[in-house]
């Protein structure tokens, strides 16, 4: 697995944070600095949301939000 990243890029983290806030893949991609064209394409924003590192980050941070809301 040469070349596989083990951490999120700054832009991926920004995307994930915006997605947690808005629940909108397109909007989150644009807010994170990706182009509107990239965000609209089937492989653009969808590739971001399908990224295992992004998914793990979103799940972890949504769980933290849920815990804060409950506790």
Phi, psi and omega in degrees: 000050178293136177092355180280130178283150177248356178224160178284148170284166178300318182292322176296319178296317177299318177300311182298317179298317178292324178294318178301319182287317188258335186061028182232112184299312182298308182299318180297320180296315180295315180298329180280354176107002175282153181290155178299322179298313179298315183295329182280332185290152180298332181265348183285272183298326179295325177295323178297311184290336179274350180296124182303324179292321178294316179300316180298317179298315180297312180300315181297316183283330175291324177297320178296319179297316179299317180296321178293323181289325181283316185275000000 
